[in-house]
Amino acid sequence: MLKDTGLGRRAMVGVALLLGAMLVAACNTVEGVGRDVRAAGNAIEGAAKDAKR
């Protein structure tokens, strides 16, 4: 049999860390999109109020 060098475990830890970093980056991206949508909504609301006057 082959000797267990721990390479498989290291690869799994590396993949887990990479996936974790990707998830954190995705959360930041979604948060930024939420802010952009809110700002666009505020701009539309302001334009609607101006048009009403």
QUIGI-V665763 format. One record per run of one state. SS is the DSSP state (@ for helix, = for strand, . for the rest). FROM is the first residue (numbers start at 1). TO is the last residue. Records with the same first field share a line. If there is no record, write none. Layout:
# QUIGI-V665763
SS: FROM-TO ; FROM-TO
This chain:
# QUIGI-V665763
.: 1-6 ; 53-53
@: 7-52
